[in-house]
């Protein structure tokens, strides 16, 4: 498990951007856990910026999924908060999204699909701290290492600029 401290929304967007750059072009599944308002959708906005998406983004709380197409690759942003039974995922065709070869799926509230969703490559947990958020990652160790290295380089660069 790897833990990162995000001080504010700017950090959350920046971390998402680095994550997006690492995910770009990959078929992958990422679970996003955290309380309401923890920053899951903000993180996804950062991911989308990191892969070059320039349009507006919105939470798929009511639509369940928002697709973002980028040069032959798609990011699907799911929000399962309103799902009451995991079998509902079959009726809305979630498996068709998850099985696309040129797509990344980012799923908020994945526990609502327990027993139905496949294992993710990456699980991200966001938790409130008195100042900022704590982000923890588990899953694909190589992916986590690459993301963490990008984040550390960003922090080093910022520190050097402030000196």
TIRO-2110 file (N, C-alpha, C; in Angstrom, 1 decimal):
// TIRO-2110
0.9, -1.2, 0.0, N, 1, A
0.0, 0.0, 0.0, CA, 1, A
0.9, 1.2, 0.0, C, 1, A
0.5, 2.2, -0.8, N, 2, A
1.2, 3.5, -0.9, CA, 2, A
0.3, 4.6, -0.5, C, 2, A
0.8, 5.5, 0.3, N, 3, A
0.0, 6.7, 0.8, CA, 3, A
0.6, 8.0, 0.3, C, 3, A
-0.3, 8.9, -0.1, N, 4, A
0.1, 10.2, -0.6, CA, 4, A
-0.8, 11.2, 0.1, C, 4, A
-0.2, 12.3, 0.5, N, 5, A
-1.0, 13.4, 1.1, CA, 5, A
-1.3, 14.4, 0.1, C, 5, A
-2.6, 14.8, 0.0, N, 6, A
-3.1, 15.8, -1.0, CA, 6, A
-3.6, 16.9, -0.1, C, 6, A
-2.9, 18.1, -0.2, N, 7, A
-3.2, 19.2, 0.6, CA, 7, A
-4.6, 19.9, 0.2, C, 7, A
-4.9, 19.9, -1.1, N, 8, A
-6.1, 20.7, -1.5, CA, 8, A
-6.5, 20.2, -2.9, C, 8, A
-7.5, 20.9, -3.4, N, 9, A
-8.1, 20.5, -4.7, CA, 9, A
-7.0, 20.5, -5.8, C, 9, A
-6.1, 21.5, -5.7, N, 10, A
-5.1, 21.6, -6.7, CA, 10, A
-4.2, 20.3, -6.7, C, 10, A
-3.8, 19.9, -5.5, N, 11, A
-3.1, 18.6, -5.4, CA, 11, A
-3.8, 17.4, -6.0, C, 11, A
-5.1, 17.4, -5.7, N, 12, A
-6.0, 16.3, -6.1, CA, 12, A
-6.0, 16.2, -7.7, C, 12, A
-6.2, 17.4, -8.3, N, 13, A
-6.2, 17.5, -9.7, CA, 13, A
-4.9, 17.1, -10.3, C, 13, A
-3.8, 17.6, -9.7, N, 14, A
-2.5, 17.3, -10.2, CA, 14, A
-2.2, 15.8, -10.1, C, 14, A
-2.5, 15.2, -9.0, N, 15, A
-2.3, 13.8, -8.8, CA, 15, A
-3.1, 13.0, -9.9, C, 15, A
-4.3, 13.4, -10.0, N, 16, A
-5.2, 12.8, -11.1, CA, 16, A
-4.5, 12.9, -12.5, C, 16, A
-4.0, 14.1, -12.7, N, 17, A
-3.3, 14.3, -14.0, CA, 17, A
-2.1, 13.3, -14.2, C, 17, A
-1.3, 13.1, -13.2, N, 18, A
-0.2, 12.1, -13.3, CA, 18, A
-0.8, 10.7, -13.4, C, 18, A
-1.8, 10.4, -12.7, N, 19, A
-2.4, 9.1, -12.9, CA, 19, A
-2.9, 8.9, -14.3, C, 19, A
-3.6, 9.9, -14.8, N, 20, A
-4.1, 9.8, -16.2, CA, 20, A
-3.0, 9.6, -17.2, C, 20, A
-1.9, 10.3, -17.0, N, 21, A
-0.7, 10.2, -17.9, CA, 21, A
-0.2, 8.7, -17.9, C, 21, A
-0.3, 8.1, -16.7, N, 22, A
0.2, 6.7, -16.6, CA, 22, A
-0.8, 5.7, -17.2, C, 22, A
-2.1, 6.1, -17.1, N, 23, A
-3.1, 5.1, -17.6, CA, 23, A
-3.4, 5.3, -19.1, C, 23, A
-3.0, 6.4, -19.7, N, 24, A
-3.3, 6.7, -21.1, CA, 24, A
-3.0, 5.5, -22.0, C, 24, A
-4.1, 5.1, -22.8, N, 25, A
-3.9, 4.1, -23.7, CA, 25, A
-4.1, 2.7, -23.2, C, 25, A
-4.1, 2.5, -21.9, N, 26, A
-4.2, 1.2, -21.3, CA, 26, A
-5.7, 0.8, -21.1, C, 26, A
-5.9, -0.5, -21.2, N, 27, A
-7.2, -1.1, -20.7, CA, 27, A
-7.0, -1.4, -19.2, C, 27, A
-7.8, -0.7, -18.4, N, 28, A
-7.6, -0.8, -17.0, CA, 28, A
-8.9, -0.6, -16.2, C, 28, A
-8.9, -1.0, -15.0, N, 29, A
-10.1, -0.8, -14.1, CA, 29, A
-9.5, -0.3, -12.8, C, 29, A
-10.1, 0.9, -12.4, N, 30, A
-9.7, 1.5, -11.2, CA, 30, A
-10.9, 1.7, -10.3, C, 30, A
-10.8, 1.3, -9.0, N, 31, A
-11.9, 1.6, -8.1, CA, 31, A
-11.5, 2.8, -7.3, C, 31, A
-12.5, 3.7, -7.0, N, 32, A
-12.3, 4.9, -6.2, CA, 32, A
-13.2, 4.8, -5.0, C, 32, A
-12.6, 4.8, -3.8, N, 33, A
-13.4, 4.7, -2.6, CA, 33, A
-13.2, 6.0, -1.8, C, 33, A
-14.2, 6.3, -1.0, N, 34, A
-14.2, 7.5, -0.1, CA, 34, A
-15.6, 8.0, 0.2, C, 34, A
-15.7, 8.7, 1.2, N, 35, A
-17.0, 9.3, 1.6, CA, 35, A
-17.4, 10.3, 0.6, C, 35, A
-18.7, 10.7, 0.7, N, 36, A
-19.2, 11.8, -0.1, CA, 36, A
-18.3, 13.0, 0.1, C, 36, A
-17.9, 13.6, -1.0, N, 37, A
-17.1, 14.8, -0.9, CA, 37, A
-15.7, 14.6, -0.7, C, 37, A
-15.2, 13.4, -0.7, N, 38, A
-13.8, 13.1, -0.4, CA, 38, A
-12.9, 13.5, -1.6, C, 38, A
-13.4, 13.7, -2.8, N, 39, A
-12.6, 14.1, -3.9, CA, 39, A
-12.5, 13.1, -5.0, C, 39, A
-13.3, 12.1, -5.0, N, 40, A
-13.3, 11.1, -6.1, CA, 40, A
-13.5, 11.7, -7.5, C, 40, A
-14.5, 12.5, -7.6, N, 41, A
-14.9, 13.1, -8.9, CA, 41, A
-13.8, 14.1, -9.3, C, 41, A
-13.2, 14.8, -8.3, N, 42, A
-12.2, 15.8, -8.6, CA, 42, A
-10.9, 15.0, -9.1, C, 42, A
-10.6, 13.9, -8.5, N, 43, A
-9.5, 13.1, -9.0, CA, 43, A
-9.8, 12.6, -10.5, C, 43, A
-11.0, 12.2, -10.8, N, 44, A
-11.3, 11.8, -12.2, CA, 44, A
-11.1, 13.0, -13.1, C, 44, A
-11.5, 14.2, -12.7, N, 45, A
-11.3, 15.4, -13.5, CA, 45, A
-9.9, 15.6, -13.8, C, 45, A
-9.0, 15.3, -12.8, N, 46, A
-7.6, 15.4, -13.0, CA, 46, A
-7.1, 14.4, -14.0, C, 46, A
-7.6, 13.1, -13.9, N, 47, A
-7.2, 12.1, -14.8, CA, 47, A
-7.5, 12.5, -16.2, C, 47, A
-8.7, 13.0, -16.4, N, 48, A
-9.2, 13.4, -17.8, CA, 48, A
-8.3, 14.5, -18.3, C, 48, A
-7.9, 15.5, -17.5, N, 49, A
-7.0, 16.5, -17.9, CA, 49, A
-5.6, 15.9, -18.3, C, 49, A
-5.2, 15.0, -17.5, N, 50, A
-3.9, 14.3, -17.7, CA, 50, A
-3.8, 13.5, -19.0, C, 50, A
-5.0, 13.1, -19.5, N, 51, A
-5.0, 12.4, -20.8, CA, 51, A
-5.4, 13.3, -22.0, C, 51, A
-5.5, 14.6, -21.7, N, 52, A
-5.7, 15.6, -22.7, CA, 52, A
-7.1, 16.0, -23.0, C, 52, A
-8.1, 15.5, -22.2, N, 53, A
-9.5, 15.9, -22.4, CA, 53, A
-9.7, 17.3, -22.0, C, 53, A
-10.3, 18.2, -22.8, N, 54, A
-10.4, 19.6, -22.5, CA, 54, A
-11.8, 20.0, -22.3, C, 54, A
-12.8, 19.2, -22.5, N, 55, A
-14.2, 19.5, -22.3, CA, 55, A
-14.6, 19.6, -20.9, C, 55, A
-15.8, 19.8, -20.6, N, 56, A
-16.3, 19.9, -19.3, CA, 56, A
-16.6, 18.4, -18.8, C, 56, A
-16.5, 18.2, -17.5, N, 57, A
-16.7, 16.9, -16.9, CA, 57, A
-17.8, 17.1, -15.8, C, 57, A
-18.5, 16.0, -15.6, N, 58, A
-19.5, 16.1, -14.6, CA, 58, A
-19.6, 14.7, -13.9, C, 58, A
-20.1, 14.7, -12.7, N, 59, A
-20.3, 13.5, -11.9, CA, 59, A
-21.4, 12.7, -12.6, C, 59, A
-21.2, 11.4, -12.8, N, 60, A
-22.3, 10.6, -13.3, CA, 60, A
-23.2, 10.0, -12.3, C, 60, A
-23.5, 10.8, -11.2, N, 61, A
-24.4, 10.3, -10.2, CA, 61, A
-25.7, 9.9, -10.7, C, 61, A
-26.3, 10.6, -11.6, N, 62, A
-27.6, 10.2, -12.1, CA, 62, A
-27.6, 9.4, -13.4, C, 62, A
-26.5, 9.6, -14.2, N, 63, A
-26.4, 8.9, -15.5, CA, 63, A
-25.7, 7.5, -15.3, C, 63, A
-25.1, 7.3, -14.2, N, 64, A
-24.3, 6.1, -13.8, CA, 64, A
-22.9, 6.0, -14.6, C, 64, A
-22.9, 6.5, -15.8, N, 65, A
-21.6, 6.5, -16.5, CA, 65, A
-21.5, 7.7, -17.5, C, 65, A
-20.3, 8.2, -17.5, N, 66, A
-20.0, 9.3, -18.5, CA, 66, A
-18.8, 8.8, -19.3, C, 66, A
-19.0, 8.7, -20.6, N, 67, A
-17.8, 8.4, -21.5, CA, 67, A
-17.1, 9.6, -22.0, C, 67, A
-15.8, 9.5, -22.1, N, 68, A
-14.9, 10.6, -22.6, CA, 68, A
-14.0, 9.9, -23.6, C, 68, A
-14.2, 10.3, -24.9, N, 69, A
-13.5, 9.7, -26.0, CA, 69, A
-12.3, 10.5, -26.4, C, 69, A
-11.1, 9.9, -26.5, N, 70, A
-9.8, 10.5, -26.8, CA, 70, A
-9.0, 9.7, -27.8, C, 70, A
-9.0, 10.1, -29.0, N, 71, A
-8.2, 9.5, -30.0, CA, 71, A
-8.1, 7.9, -30.0, C, 71, A
-9.2, 7.3, -30.1, N, 72, A
-9.3, 5.8, -30.1, CA, 72, A
-9.2, 5.2, -28.8, C, 72, A
-9.3, 5.9, -27.7, N, 73, A
-9.2, 5.4, -26.4, CA, 73, A
-10.3, 6.1, -25.6, C, 73, A
-11.0, 5.4, -24.7, N, 74, A
-12.1, 5.9, -24.0, CA, 74, A
-11.9, 5.8, -22.5, C, 74, A
-12.3, 6.8, -21.7, N, 75, A
-12.3, 6.8, -20.3, CA, 75, A
-13.8, 6.7, -19.9, C, 75, A
-14.2, 5.7, -19.1, N, 76, A
-15.5, 5.6, -18.6, CA, 76, A
-15.5, 5.9, -17.1, C, 76, A
-16.3, 6.9, -16.7, N, 77, A
-16.4, 7.3, -15.3, CA, 77, A
-17.7, 6.9, -14.8, C, 77, A
-17.7, 5.9, -13.9, N, 78, A
-18.9, 5.3, -13.3, CA, 78, A
-19.1, 5.9, -11.9, C, 78, A
-20.4, 6.1, -11.5, N, 79, A
-20.7, 6.4, -10.2, CA, 79, A
-21.9, 5.5, -9.8, C, 79, A
-21.6, 4.5, -8.9, N, 80, A
-22.6, 3.5, -8.6, CA, 80, A
-23.3, 3.8, -7.3, C, 80, A
-23.2, 5.0, -6.8, N, 81, A
-23.9, 5.4, -5.6, CA, 81, A
-25.3, 5.1, -5.5, C, 81, A
-26.0, 5.2, -6.6, N, 82, A
-27.5, 5.0, -6.6, CA, 82, A
-27.9, 3.6, -6.9, C, 82, A
-26.9, 2.7, -7.1, N, 83, A
-27.2, 1.3, -7.4, CA, 83, A
-27.6, 0.6, -6.0, C, 83, A
-28.7, -0.1, -6.0, N, 84, A
-29.1, -0.7, -4.8, CA, 84, A
-28.9, -2.2, -4.8, C, 84, A
-28.7, -2.8, -6.0, N, 85, A
-28.5, -4.2, -6.1, CA, 85, A
-27.4, -4.4, -7.2, C, 85, A
-26.3, -5.2, -7.0, N, 86, A
-25.3, -5.3, -8.0, CA, 86, A
-25.8, -5.9, -9.3, C, 86, A
-26.9, -6.6, -9.3, N, 87, A
-27.4, -7.2, -10.5, CA, 87, A
-27.9, -6.1, -11.5, C, 87, A
-28.2, -4.9, -10.9, N, 88, A
-28.6, -3.8, -11.8, CA, 88, A
-27.5, -3.5, -12.8, C, 88, A
-26.3, -3.8, -12.5, N, 89, A
-25.1, -3.5, -13.4, CA, 89, A
-25.3, -4.3, -14.7, C, 89, A
-25.8, -5.5, -14.6, N, 90, A
-26.0, -6.4, -15.8, CA, 90, A
-27.1, -5.7, -16.7, C, 90, A
-28.1, -5.2, -16.1, N, 91, A
-29.2, -4.6, -16.9, CA, 91, A
-28.7, -3.4, -17.6, C, 91, A
-27.8, -2.6, -17.1, N, 92, A
-27.3, -1.4, -17.8, CA, 92, A
-26.1, -1.7, -18.6, C, 92, A
-25.7, -2.9, -18.7, N, 93, A
-24.6, -3.3, -19.6, CA, 93, A
-23.2, -2.9, -19.2, C, 93, A
-22.9, -2.8, -17.9, N, 94, A
-21.6, -2.4, -17.5, CA, 94, A
-20.5, -3.3, -18.0, C, 94, A
-20.8, -4.6, -18.1, N, 95, A
-19.8, -5.6, -18.6, CA, 95, A
-19.3, -5.2, -20.0, C, 95, A
-20.2, -4.6, -20.8, N, 96, A
-19.8, -4.2, -22.2, CA, 96, A
-18.7, -3.1, -22.1, C, 96, A
-18.9, -2.2, -21.2, N, 97, A
-17.9, -1.1, -21.0, CA, 97, A
-16.6, -1.7, -20.5, C, 97, A
-16.7, -2.6, -19.5, N, 98, A
-15.5, -3.1, -18.9, CA, 98, A
-14.6, -4.0, -19.8, C, 98, A
-15.3, -4.6, -20.8, N, 99, A
-14.6, -5.5, -21.7, CA, 99, A
-14.0, -4.8, -22.9, C, 99, A
-14.2, -3.5, -23.1, N, 100, A
-13.6, -2.9, -24.2, CA, 100, A
-12.1, -2.8, -24.1, C, 100, A
-11.4, -3.2, -25.2, N, 101, A
-10.0, -3.2, -25.2, CA, 101, A
-9.3, -1.9, -25.1, C, 101, A
-9.9, -0.8, -25.6, N, 102, A
-9.2, 0.5, -25.6, CA, 102, A
-9.9, 1.4, -24.7, C, 102, A
-10.1, 1.0, -23.4, N, 103, A
-10.8, 1.8, -22.5, CA, 103, A
-10.3, 1.6, -21.0, C, 103, A
-10.4, 2.7, -20.3, N, 104, A
-10.1, 2.7, -18.9, CA, 104, A
-11.4, 3.0, -18.2, C, 104, A
-11.7, 2.3, -17.1, N, 105, A
-12.9, 2.5, -16.3, CA, 105, A
-12.6, 2.9, -14.9, C, 105, A
-13.1, 4.0, -14.5, N, 106, A
-12.9, 4.5, -13.2, CA, 106, A
-14.2, 4.5, -12.4, C, 106, A
-14.3, 3.7, -11.4, N, 107, A
-15.6, 3.4, -10.7, CA, 107, A
-15.6, 3.9, -9.3, C, 107, A
-16.5, 4.9, -9.1, N, 108, A
-16.8, 5.4, -7.7, CA, 108, A
-17.9, 4.5, -7.1, C, 108, A
-17.8, 4.3, -5.8, N, 109, A
-18.7, 3.4, -5.0, CA, 109, A
-18.7, 2.0, -5.6, C, 109, A
-17.5, 1.4, -5.8, N, 110, A
-17.5, 0.0, -6.4, CA, 110, A
-18.1, -1.0, -5.5, C, 110, A
-18.2, -0.7, -4.2, N, 111, A
-18.8, -1.7, -3.2, CA, 111, A
-20.2, -2.0, -3.6, C, 111, A
-20.9, -1.1, -4.3, N, 112, A
-22.3, -1.3, -4.7, CA, 112, A
-22.4, -2.3, -5.8, C, 112, A
-21.2, -2.7, -6.4, N, 113, A
-21.2, -3.7, -7.4, CA, 113, A
-20.5, -5.0, -6.9, C, 113, A
-20.4, -5.1, -5.6, N, 114, A
-19.7, -6.2, -5.0, CA, 114, A
-20.2, -7.6, -5.5, C, 114, A
-19.3, -8.5, -5.9, N, 115, A
-19.7, -9.8, -6.3, CA, 115, A
-19.9, -9.8, -7.8, C, 115, A
-20.1, -8.7, -8.4, N, 116, A
-20.4, -8.6, -9.8, CA, 116, A
-19.2, -8.0, -10.6, C, 116, A
-18.5, -7.0, -10.1, N, 117, A
-17.4, -6.3, -10.8, CA, 117, A
-16.2, -7.2, -10.7, C, 117, A
-15.4, -7.2, -11.8, N, 118, A
-14.1, -7.9, -11.7, CA, 118, A
-13.1, -7.2, -10.8, C, 118, A
-12.0, -7.9, -10.5, N, 119, A
-10.9, -7.3, -9.7, CA, 119, A
-10.3, -6.1, -10.5, C, 119, A
-10.1, -5.0, -9.8, N, 120, A
-9.4, -3.9, -10.4, CA, 120, A
-7.9, -4.0, -10.5, C, 120, A
-7.3, -3.3, -11.4, N, 121, A
-5.8, -3.2, -11.3, CA, 121, A
-5.3, -2.3, -10.2, C, 121, A
-6.2, -1.3, -9.9, N, 122, A
-5.8, -0.3, -8.9, CA, 122, A
-7.0, 0.1, -8.1, C, 122, A
-6.8, 0.2, -6.7, N, 123, A
-7.8, 0.7, -5.8, CA, 123, A
-7.2, 1.9, -5.2, C, 123, A
-8.0, 3.0, -5.2, N, 124, A
-7.6, 4.2, -4.6, CA, 124, A
-8.7, 4.6, -3.5, C, 124, A
-8.2, 4.8, -2.3, N, 125, A
-9.0, 5.3, -1.2, CA, 125, A
-8.7, 6.7, -0.9, C, 125, A
-9.7, 7.5, -0.7, N, 126, A
-9.5, 8.9, -0.3, CA, 126, A
-10.2, 9.1, 1.0, C, 126, A
-9.4, 9.7, 2.0, N, 127, A
-9.9, 9.9, 3.3, CA, 127, A
-9.7, 11.3, 3.7, C, 127, A
-10.6, 11.9, 4.5, N, 128, A
-10.5, 13.2, 5.0, CA, 128, A
-9.4, 13.3, 6.1, C, 128, A
-8.6, 14.3, 6.1, N, 129, A
-7.7, 14.6, 7.2, CA, 129, A
-8.1, 16.0, 7.7, C, 129, A
-7.5, 16.4, 8.8, N, 130, A
-7.8, 17.7, 9.3, CA, 130, A
-7.4, 18.8, 8.3, C, 130, A
-6.4, 18.5, 7.5, N, 131, A
-6.0, 19.4, 6.5, CA, 131, A
-5.7, 18.6, 5.2, C, 131, A
-6.6, 18.6, 4.3, N, 132, A
-6.4, 17.8, 3.0, CA, 132, A
-7.0, 16.5, 3.0, C, 132, A
-6.4, 15.6, 2.2, N, 133, A
-6.9, 14.3, 2.0, CA, 133, A
-5.7, 13.3, 2.0, C, 133, A
-6.0, 12.1, 2.5, N, 134, A
-5.0, 11.0, 2.4, CA, 134, A
-5.4, 10.1, 1.3, C, 134, A
-4.6, 9.9, 0.3, N, 135, A
-4.9, 9.0, -0.8, CA, 135, A
-4.0, 7.7, -0.6, C, 135, A
-4.6, 6.6, -0.6, N, 136, A
-3.9, 5.3, -0.5, CA, 136, A
-4.2, 4.5, -1.8, C, 136, A
-3.1, 3.8, -2.3, N, 137, A
-3.3, 3.0, -3.5, CA, 137, A
-2.8, 1.6, -3.2, C, 137, A
-3.6, 0.6, -3.7, N, 138, A
-3.3, -0.8, -3.6, CA, 138, A
-3.5, -1.4, -5.0, C, 138, A
-2.8, -2.5, -5.3, N, 139, A
-3.1, -3.1, -6.6, CA, 139, A
-1.8, -3.4, -7.3, C, 139, A
-1.8, -3.1, -8.6, N, 140, A
-0.7, -3.3, -9.5, CA, 140, A
0.5, -2.5, -9.0, C, 140, A
1.5, -3.2, -8.5, N, 141, A
2.7, -2.5, -7.8, CA, 141, A
3.5, -1.7, -8.8, C, 141, A
3.6, -2.2, -10.1, N, 142, A
4.4, -1.4, -11.1, CA, 142, A
3.7, -0.1, -11.4, C, 142, A
2.4, -0.2, -11.6, N, 143, A
1.6, 1.0, -11.9, CA, 143, A
1.7, 2.0, -10.7, C, 143, A
1.6, 1.5, -9.5, N, 144, A
1.7, 2.3, -8.3, CA, 144, A
3.1, 3.0, -8.2, C, 144, A
4.1, 2.2, -8.5, N, 145, A
5.5, 2.7, -8.4, CA, 145, A
5.6, 3.9, -9.4, C, 145, A
5.2, 3.7, -10.6, N, 146, A
5.3, 4.7, -11.7, CA, 146, A
4.6, 6.0, -11.3, C, 146, A
3.3, 5.8, -10.8, N, 147, A
2.6, 7.0, -10.3, CA, 147, A
3.3, 7.7, -9.2, C, 147, A
3.7, 6.9, -8.2, N, 148, A
4.4, 7.5, -7.0, CA, 148, A
5.7, 8.3, -7.5, C, 148, A
6.4, 7.7, -8.4, N, 149, A
7.7, 8.4, -8.9, CA, 149, A
7.3, 9.7, -9.5, C, 149, A
6.3, 9.7, -10.4, N, 150, A
5.8, 10.9, -11.0, CA, 150, A
5.5, 12.0, -9.9, C, 150, A
4.7, 11.6, -8.9, N, 151, A
4.3, 12.5, -7.9, CA, 151, A
5.5, 13.0, -7.1, C, 151, A
6.5, 12.2, -6.8, N, 152, A
7.7, 12.6, -6.1, CA, 152, A
8.5, 13.6, -6.9, C, 152, A
8.6, 13.4, -8.2, N, 153, A
9.3, 14.3, -9.1, CA, 153, A
8.6, 15.7, -9.1, C, 153, A
7.2, 15.6, -9.1, N, 154, A
6.5, 16.9, -9.1, CA, 154, A
6.8, 17.6, -7.8, C, 154, A
6.7, 16.9, -6.7, N, 155, A
7.0, 17.6, -5.4, CA, 155, A
8.4, 18.1, -5.3, C, 155, A
9.4, 17.4, -5.8, N, 156, A
10.8, 17.9, -5.9, CA, 156, A
10.9, 19.1, -6.7, C, 156, A
10.2, 19.1, -7.8, N, 157, A
10.3, 20.3, -8.7, CA, 157, A
9.7, 21.5, -8.1, C, 157, A
8.5, 21.3, -7.4, N, 158, A
7.9, 22.4, -6.7, CA, 158, A
8.8, 23.0, -5.6, C, 158, A
9.4, 22.0, -4.9, N, 159, A
10.3, 22.4, -3.8, CA, 159, A
11.5, 23.2, -4.3, C, 159, A
12.1, 22.8, -5.4, N, 160, A
13.2, 23.5, -6.0, CA, 160, A
12.8, 24.9, -6.5, C, 160, A
11.6, 25.0, -7.0, N, 161, A
11.1, 26.3, -7.5, CA, 161, A
10.9, 27.3, -6.3, C, 161, A
10.5, 26.8, -5.1, N, 162, A
10.3, 27.6, -4.0, CA, 162, A
11.5, 28.0, -3.3, C, 162, A
12.6, 27.3, -3.6, N, 163, A
13.9, 27.7, -2.9, CA, 163, A
14.6, 28.9, -3.5, C, 163, A
END
